[in-house]
Amino acid sequence: MSPVRKYVLSIAGFDPSGGAGVLADIKTFESNKVYGLGVISANTFQNDEEFNKVDWVPVDKIIEQIDILKKRFEFEYVKIGLVENLEVLNILVSSLRSQVSSLKIVWDPILKASAGFEFHKEVNKALSENICRELYLITPNMPEALQLGIHTEATENAKHLSQFCNVFLKGGHAEKKVGYDTLFLKEGKQFSFRPKIKDVFPKHGSGCVLSSAITANLAKGEDLHRACLKAKQYTEKVLNSNKTLLGFHKL
């Protein structure tokens, strides 16, 4: 099939509020002019303020969802969000890349819900490095970067992980220069992105929106630096769209 828009796949959790997870990804894809395909990795019981529990989808069922989509649609970019553990992520990445070796995968390492629920308390550092070797980009915030790497400082961990794949370190949790993000390229270069809007309203699922917007821009042919810049600008508009925890996506 030859779409007017590129197909992009999201593998993520189902958030009933629509602020995060696969629903937020699809909204972001649509607003950024790609066609979003969605695969559910977990069913979450939450709203924009409260998280009660999660039911994980077995990895074979996740792959089964992907396989039937691949019968009809070609996609070059995949965004992965919430997964049960690194072992499941490793299986998914291996399965995807075994079918399309040139596939570019963006992983948003969701280790803790914005409402406070912890999905992963301990991370196998060696396994995370091995997985990163097969990814195109990861988009951790600072607490996530601390958990994923071997150092005790988020920026050092981002630099370390950029040996294996590109890393976009989100600065929303920074003590200084809040909202300043840094892109660490695998080739060694790095770029900083400052916020254009100073006063924004926090949103449930903003990390999902940012990583999905980056993926959409990449699918449209933007280079990584430009894709990140445009995604940051888009996310800031969502953050500033209203004063609630649920943002509006504008075409």
N, C-alpha and C positions, 0 to 999 in steps of 0.2 A: 504494500500500500504506500502511496506517495502523498503524505499530508501537506497542506499548505504550511502548517506549523510542524516543528520537530516534536517527536514523542520523547518524553522524559519520564522515568520511572521513580516513584517514591516507595520505599519499604519502611514503614513506620507504624507506630501505635495508633489506635483509634481513640481520640479524645472527644467525648460527647459534646463538649462546649464549642468545639471547632476552632479553638484558639491555638492549639498545638497539634503535633502529629500529622497524620496523612491528610486530614481535612485542611489544615493550614497550608500544607505543601501544595495541594491541588489548587487552592485559592491563589497562592503565590505564583504557581506555574501559569495559571490562566491569565493573571494580571500582567505577567511578563511575557505573554504571547508565545508560550509553548503549550503543547497538549499534555496534560498530566495523566499518567497511569498510576494506580495505587494498589499496593499489596499490604495487607495488615499483618504486623508482627506481634501485636498484643492488643487486647481489649482492656482499656483502662476505665476505672470507675472514679470519675473526677468532674469537677467544674473548674471555673477559673481561679478559685481560691482554695479548694479542698481536694485532696487526693486520698481515696480510701484503699484501693487495692488494684492489682493488675492480674489478668489472666493471660498467660503467655501462649502464643500459637506455636505448636511444635514445628521444628525447623523443616521437616518434610512437607508439612502443609504450606509453609511459606514458599518453598521451592515449587510446589504444585501450582500455586497461584501465579508464580512467575512464568512457569513453563507454558501455561495456556495463553498467556498474553504474548509470549514470544512466537506463538504460531501465527499471530495476526499482525504484530507490530514490530518494527525495527527501532531500537533506541540505542544511542551511543553513550548516554549519560544516565547514571543512577545515583540517587541520593538515599542514603540509609540513615535512619534515625534510631529510635528506641529498639534495642534487641535484648534478649534475655541475658546473654553473657558473651564474652569474647569467643568462646568455643563456637557458639551459634553464628556469630559474625564471621568467623574464619570459614565455616562451612558455606555460608552464603556467598562470600567473596570468591571462594574457590570455585563454587558452582557457576557463578556468573561469568567469571573469567575463563573457565574451561569452554564455555560456549562462544564467547566473543572476546578474544585475547586483547583487542584494542579498546575494550570498554573502559571508560573513565568513571571511577566511583568516588563520590564525595560522602564522607562519613561525619555526621554530627554526633559526637560521643556524649549522649545523654546519660549521665551517671546519677543525676538527682533531679527530681521534679521541682518546678518553681514553687510548688506548695510545700516542699520539704521532704517528700518521700524519697528515700535512697534506694536506687535500683542496684548499684554495685558499690560495695564498701571496700572491696579489695580488687586490685587489677594486676593481672599477670604481666609484668613489664616486658618480659621476653616475648610473650605471645603478641602483645600490642605492637611491638617493633616489627615482628614478622608479618603481621597483618598490614601494617602501614606500607611495607614494601610493595604490596599489591594495590594500594589505593592511589588516587590522584591527589586528593586533598582531604585534610581533616580540619574541623572548625571548632576546637575546644574553647571554652571560656577559661579563665585563670584557675579556678578550683579543679576543673577537669584536667587541665594541663599538669597540675601538681600531682594528680593521681596516676596519670598515664606515663609519666617519665621517671627517670632515675635521680633527678636533682631535687633540691628543696626549694627551688624558685621557678615560677611558671615560665618566665621568658627563657631561662636556660633549658627547660624541658622542651619548649617549642623549637628552639634551635637544634637540640639533640634529635628530636623526631624528624626535623626537616632533612636529615640525612637519608631518610627512607621515603618521604613523600612531602609534598607542599603542605604548609601549616598556616592557617589563618587564625591567629590568636585574638580572641575577642576581649576588649578591655573594659567591659561593663562593670567588672568586679575590682578594677584597679583602685589602689589607695590614692595614687596620683594620676592625673590625666585620665580621668574617668571617661570612657567612651572612645578612647584612642585605640585603634586596632592595628595589628602588625601582621603583614604577610611575609612568611619566611619561605623562600623558594628553595626547592631541592638543589638547584645549581649554586646556591650560596648567597644570592642577593636577598635583600629585604626592603619592604616598603611600609610606610606608616600611613594610616588613614585617620584624619581627625574628624570629629563630628561637625556637621554643618549647622545642626540645630542644637542649641545649648540646653534649652528646657524642653524635655520630652516627658511623656507619661509612660511609665513602665507597662509592659504588656506580657500577658501569659503567652508563651510560645514564640517569643521574639527570636530565639536562636534557631528555631525551625524555619521561620520566615527567611532569615538571613542566608542560611545554608541552601535553601531551596531557590532563592533568588540568584545566588551565585551559580548554582547548577543550571538554571534556566538560561542565564547569560552565556555560560560556556556552550550550551547546546546550540545557541544562536550564532556561535562563531567568534565570540569575544575572547581576547586573550585573558589569562588569569587575572592580571592586575586590573584590567578594565572591568572584568566581570565582578570582581570584589568591590570596586569603587561604586559601580552602578547598584549593586546589591545593598551596600551600606546606605546609599541615598534612598533606595526604595524602603528599606526597613525603618529608617528615620521617619519617613512619611506615614508608615503604618503606626509607629509609636506616637506620632503627633496627631493622629486622625481623630482621637477623642480622649476623654479623661478616664475612661473605664479600663479594665484589664484586657478587654477584647478589642483588637484593632480592626479597622476597616481596610479592605483591599481595594485600591482604586485602579481602574483601567487607564 
